[in-house]
């Protein structure tokens, strides 16, 4: 299927896309923004950068829409989200294809990303009837206390190129059932995926007579700083690098706004002496090379018990030798391209830096040129034996580079696992219950995600997603992550005929 057919199925014109002010599309006035596929660097389509004037129009429409949307009963908001999920089911194949074309991940991963939207819609529908507060015992006679949760307002969502639609939905669908309205600023590397999603949800809103401004889209690099510094935006959810996340967090904090930060990962898998290598193999290989290493949960370090180190490395070398690199829309290929030339250069520089610092290459990396895709941004997955404290190992390189190292004791392995600035995802492969429990205990992994006998990459909708330290501390998706999109209010009700004060204080007039 070519790009014209995909865009047609998604009701997107191939050029001159405007800025969305909710459910209505208008011709934009900003500079042209062209999208190219990393598969072969072919031109896909064009949109326009949002101007400051258009941005302010979007924000004002969102603020007005919030006044109405927050009064809609939560189960009714859930019904709208249910319909969005059903609409995504209808468009799953063309939207998944567009994700693959514009971002470069495999078609199966593109479909999986759309499935994440569907799953979070299902989760949010149930959540719409479970926005529970608490009843609290009062210390004063004839008093009752309770805790309520109210919509927070306008939520700004700044998403990254590597998950061009799923992460937006984690935020937007929960925010919608919570009574918030959203303004989405997608990566400038993947604007077409965002436009497609906006068209899909606009169909649902039109069918239900939902006013403009509930879900909005702004495009271009300037829109991120605008959202971060805008006093009118109650919450900014940012997914991206630690470097940019630090700027976003500081900017939002200076105006006493709220931020939800999902930043870098430097994820490790520990392989113990008792590990089942038949399970280790797919967990490590997919974790390290899936999405060409461009996931925040990508496996970047492999910490192997010294007694099984040589065998583990041999198994991995054999597996890497069988990997197929090429067009991600071809189901026979395992690995697609990196996002652009800058990503390729960063990958090549990281390998040279690791080698110069004493790293030993186990599986050679480098640029790769599939026949017929000479203009694409393909590289070979690389394995390097390196010390954990090397500066390059301490960094997150968004590419398929796996650093491997030995350990003797489990305590040493956990220390290596935790001795990086990031704290997103982690895993241990073991058949020993004590080792597994130790890894999951307070003395174990310091990451927001800790797995046993599965890899670091991939997460289910039901669990809260996010990490600690320089990963930002945010939580999205499942569990009680919905609380980030609401404001807490404590209520005390006096149903008696006197006014006793708390803590037994006497104040006579």
Secondary structure, DSSP 4 states (H G I P E B T S, - for coil): --HHHHHHHTT--SS---EESSS-EE---S-EEEEE-TTT--EEEEEEPPPHHHHHHHHHHHHHHHHHHTTS-HHHHHHHHHHHHHHHHHTHHHHHHHHHHHH---HHHHHHHHHHHHHHHHHHHHHTT----EEE--SSTTEEEEEEEEE--EEEEE--GGGTTHHHHHHHHHHHHHT-EEEEE--TT-HHHHHHHHHHHHHHHHHTTPPTTSEEEE-STHHHHHHHH-TT-SEEEEES-HHHHHHHHHHHHHTT-EEEEE----EEEEE-TT--HHHHHHHHHHHHHGGGG-STT-EEEEEEEGGGHHHHHHHHHHHHHT--BS-TTSTT-SB---SSHHHHHHHHHHHHHHHHTT-EEEE--EEE--TT-TTS-EEE-EEEE--TTSHHHHS--SSSEEEEEEESSHHHHHHHHH-SSEESEEEEE-S-HHHHHHHHSTTS--SSEEEESS-SS---TTSEE--EETT-S--EESTTGGGGGEEEEEEEEE-SSS-PPGGG-----
